Amino acid sequence: MDNVLQFEGVSIEYKMKDVSIRAVDKVTLPVVRGKITAIVGESGSGKTTLVSGILRNISSPGEMVEGDILFRGKDAPEVSVGSLDKRALAAYRWSSVSMVFQASQSTLNPLMKIGEQFYETAYYHGVRQPYKEYRSHIAQLLESVRLDAPRVMDCYPHELSGGMKQRVMIAFALLLEPEVIILDEPTTALDVITQYYIFRILSEINREKGITMILLTHDIGVVAKFADYVAVMYAGRLMEYGTVYEVFDDRLHPYTDGLIRATPSLFADLSKMEAIGGEVPDLLALPEGCVFAPRCKACMEICKRERPQMHAAEEEHFVCCHRFAEGTDAAGTR
């Protein structure tokens, strides 16, 4: 596989005075070049913390305590993100990997026009073309997200709707032609029609420009329609990974099955919807074995004692569950 990013046993902890919370625990995950990889899971599963490591902007007092994140640009050698010095990191951000943060439209400067904010970022990254000449490039970006560029460039943020500001931020992420865009709940607080419209735009950008996208979301329906690969996280650990087709057609982990069964549909029998019982575990008091064991209907004795390892079900389909370990019988003994 041609992977633009590779997480290798990444663990991220938030160290406080008396305790240390492991928000991401030994995650190994590929990000395939030119594809949309969705990372799903309940709130607190570690999605945002994991991808924050890509840009090395983990919120304090968090830090990566184990593993590495590798980036390989087109026709470029593989580099460790953790090894980048200050200057290399500044060049890597936005030009190689950019991010659309959750509710990112609120990060726009209310005192500057949209076009000026684009140019300020470009200038910081070395663009010295006069603003009047650079406006044509900004206009192309705004038009790519279906905005009226001449008008929007000269608007202040408060003059735009929520959906327009979100599209501005997607165009912002494209400013320096990055290879990877991270999208953290990019349609939060928008109406359903606007959400669908924005995801259609993102899908078109992915196909036409070949930009790799990492999508963080709770919406299983969006994943099924727009993503190529899906990674399911729970309590900081990776539970299942594969192509969207494989995971939805043959979901192997009980947690993945629970997420999909809990998703409403216009066509399915709503009486058959099931909520996942129990509660997300406290990261300060995780179960000894599998973190999902207390909520799992298929829990075996071994699940309560031993942490499961990742197993390959197919070439691109992996699951972290004792039921697929060699030598484990139906009763959970070896």
Order of alpha helices (4+ residues) and beta strands (2+ residues): beta-beta-beta-alpha-beta-beta-alpha-beta-alpha-alpha-alpha-alpha-beta-alpha-beta-alpha-beta-beta-alpha-alpha-alpha-beta-beta
